[in-house]
Amino acid sequence: MSSAVCSRLAGSAELVMLNWWVLHVTGNPAMIGVVTAARLVPLLFSAPVAGALADRYSPFALVTVMCGVSAVFTALLGMAVHLAWPIGVVCALLAFRGLAIAAEPTMRQLAVAHLAKVVASPPPATVSFSSDAPSSATTTRTVKGMADLSTITTLCLVAGPLLSGLLLASIGPGGGMVVLAVLVGIAALCTGSVIPQRSSQVPWHSLRALRHPSGRSLRNVVARARRARPARTGEPCHEAVERPRKQFAHHPRAIAVMRSDQRLCAQIVVALGPMLAVFPYTSMIPVVVGSVASGMKETTAVAVASAAAALGGVVTTLRLRRRATAIARPGRVAFVAAGLSSVALLACALVIVGMNKLGGEDTSASEGGTQPWALLGLCIALVVLGSVGQLYRTTNRAAVVMLAPEESKGAVLGVSNMDRVLIPLGSMVCGVVAAQWGVAWMLVAMAAANVILLVPALGMLLHPNRCKPEV
């Protein structure tokens, strides 16, 4: 977790710092979009391939390598900023770094899942293979681990801009990038210290530290135990249990795995709604706040609204850590939370419409007299939106981790984490809608699009593979 803190904090601070430098040097806001594309486009090509590496090697070792590569490229970015290299060179550095570290979130999730399984599982001699469903202890620890990662991400999104402002004011963007490179290097050292540790369940040999603990030997043990189970009359899933080796190779492609398991596919497809139509609200907060705080200091209002959304996310993740045992089916919770996000978006729209209408009818009130109340109502709605959004993100990641087959977990998570590309795309569409029809209609459109995009996942959940356990 200390490695995740250093890495996320450096990434959040670098985003603000580099965007400020690009705007200051070019004077063209459109160039920020070009730089953002240079960050995210490599995810489409590298994340699935790099994620599949975790099916063969230790995610701890891979995170260490990725953080080390990221530190080198971040230092090069600092040199490029200090020497005022062309913007094309900066975009090229960002693209190459993105290709190398695109799967870092996937590796961290796999590391959390492995630790949860090792801690929650009994020794190999007493492991029972009578059911493919994850144990309640594994589910609880996985949800807690994903909640911790979500908490770190949310807090770093708040602390990162503060760190970037401090670095910009003290040593400038070039020196600040070098400091962030050192921070990423510390993250690599923190993760590297975990590699030599051995598990009582699956020991790692010193000369094979990169081998993933869920490798071929463990899979063979599981396969032999399943084949040794006596057949029962009328058992509907018996044939599916006996044919895993005929269906897939040791490292099947993620798409083939998803097609074979409708629950897993639904858990990944459900991300279309929140990622494309809900989470763009984080970048649209200045636009939303501007519709109710025109007479106030807008920067203060934006800061308050952003803090409200972050507060909802942090409260939810802290609550999840304490109540993780109550979440027996994180997949269902994720789907419900995704649907409730539309309700929270509609609440934001109602606040804007209601307060604007009240302000227009109340002629006796002074100008801007209703704006503090409008901002308060909007902040309450944003707390709810941040809360349900974080609930979806945490439980959906946990469900995907537990549903993915062990031999292809990295490849599946690599595909799942590509949904991050949908957020800037959704922000672009939301900006067009807000410019044409207003902020309130933008929020209504986001809520409606989220519900529509959830329908395919709902259909898959209603007709899942009967042989697959639900999580």
C-alpha positions, 0 to 999 in steps of 0.5 A: 500500500505504501508503494501505491501511495507513492505511485498514485500521488506522483501520478496525480501531481504530474497530471496537474503539473504537466497540463499547466506547463503545456498550457503555459508553453503553447497557450492552446487548451487543445494541446492538453487534449493531445497530451491526454491522448498520448497518455491513454491511447497506449492503454488500448494496445499494451494493457491486455498484453502486459496484463497477461504477463501476470499469469506467468510472473509475480505481479509484485515483480512486474509492479517493481519493474514498471515503477522503475521504468516509470521513474526513468521516463518521469525523469526524462520528462522533467529534463524535457520540461526544463530544457523546453523540448518540443511538445512532440517529444513530450508526447512521445515520452508519454506514449512510450511510458504508457506502453510500458506501465499501462498494466500497473493498476492491473498488477496491483489488483492482482497482488491484492487478490493474491494476498487475500487468497493466501491469508484467507486460505487454509494450507494446501493439505486441507484445501477443499475443491468441492466448490469453485466459488470463492470462500467468504474469507477470500471475498471479504479480504478482496473487498477490503483490499480493493477498498484500500486501493480505492481510498488511496486513489481518491485521497491522492486525487486530492493531495496530488494537486496540492503537491504539484502547486507546492512544487511549481511554486518552489522549484518549477515544473522541471525540478518538480518532475524530477522530485516525482520521479524520485517518488516513483522510484521509492514506490518501486523499492517498496514493492521490490521488498515484497518479492523475496517474501514467501507464502506458507501456501505457495513458497517462492524459490529464490531463483524463480522469484518471478514465477507467479504463485498460481502457476502450472504446479498449483493448477495441476493440483487443482485439476487432479483434485477436481477430476478425482471427485466422484460423479453424482447423478444429475449433476448439471456442471459435471461435464463442464468441470471435466473439460477445462483442458480441452476448451482452453490452453494454459493461457487463454486469451481474455476474449475467449474467457469472457465469451465462455463465462457470461457472468464475467463478461457482464461484470466487465460490460457493466463498466460501460455505463459508469465509465462513459456516462457517470465518472466524467462528472469529475472533470465536469464539476467546474461546469456544473458548479458554474451554473449555480455559483456565478455570483460567488468566487468560482474557484472556491466553489469548485474546490468545495464541490470537488472535496464533497465528491471526494468525501463521499468516496472516502467515507464509502471505502472506509465503510466497506473496510468495516462492513466487507463481511456483509458483501457476499455478492460484490457483483450484485452490489456493483450493478445496483451501485451503477444504477443508483449513480443515475439517481444521484445525477438526476438529483444534481440536475434537480438541484440546478433546475430547482434553485435556478427557478427559485432564484428567478421567481424570488424577486425580493431576494438579493442577487445571488442570494440563493447561490449558497443554498444551491451550492449546499444542495449540489454538494450533498448530491455530489457526496451521494454521487461520489459514494455510490460511484466509489461503491461501484468501482470497489465492488466491481473490481473485486467481482472481476478479480474473483470471477476471472479464472486463475490461469488467465486472471491477468489477461482478463484484468488487463482488458477490464482496466481498459475502461479508463479510456472511456472517461475522457471520451465521455467528458468530451461528449458531456462538454458538447451536450452542456454547450448545446443544451445546458448543464441540467440537460447534460446531467439528465443525458448522463443518467439516461445513458448510464441506464441504457448502457447497463441493459446489456449487462443486465441481460447477461446477468439474467441468463448466466452460465449455469455452471458458473458460481455467482460472486 
